[in-house]
């Protein structure tokens, strides 16, 4: 199958813009960054349609734009690289691993979401752990591993579940786009 690159680049631009808009609609925002949103949805859909290479690139562009336009929270260069660049590249890569399959948006949401979580989790342990509070959600914090797991899991798990629910609700009417059947027919 030959991919129409003009179409793909246009879709990437639209999906990245949609992700940026969805990132501004926050169900809940945590004090040191991280929020429950649907921002992953367009990146996952793009990666599920075009694969992990193009999905990674879309994730990188999205992470860069998100950081540059001011929707950011960082303390040094390592948090910028991990929380914006690596996390969203991992999302696009994971979401595209099983592209063009019947359930690729679901696999992509789980794999990409977990990889993005791991990026946030590890930077949370090694960098954000320095600023770990004495208590978080009413529980005493003594380990940066536990703190990062709870903090990042508190917004990543609901975001992943929210994406799965939206994909489930839209799957029947948009199945040809979720499975890339429209690309195969072109």
Secondary structure, 3 states (H helix, E strand, C coil): CCCCHHHHHHHHHHHHHHHHHHHCCCCEECCCCCEECCCHHHHHHHHHHHCHHHHHHHHHHHHHHHHHCCCCCCCCHHHHHHHHHHHHHHHHHHHHCCCCCCCHHHHHHHHHHHHHHHHHHHHHHHCHHHHCCCEECCEECCCHHHHHHHHHHHHHHHHHHHHHHHHHHHHHHHHHHHCCHHHHHC
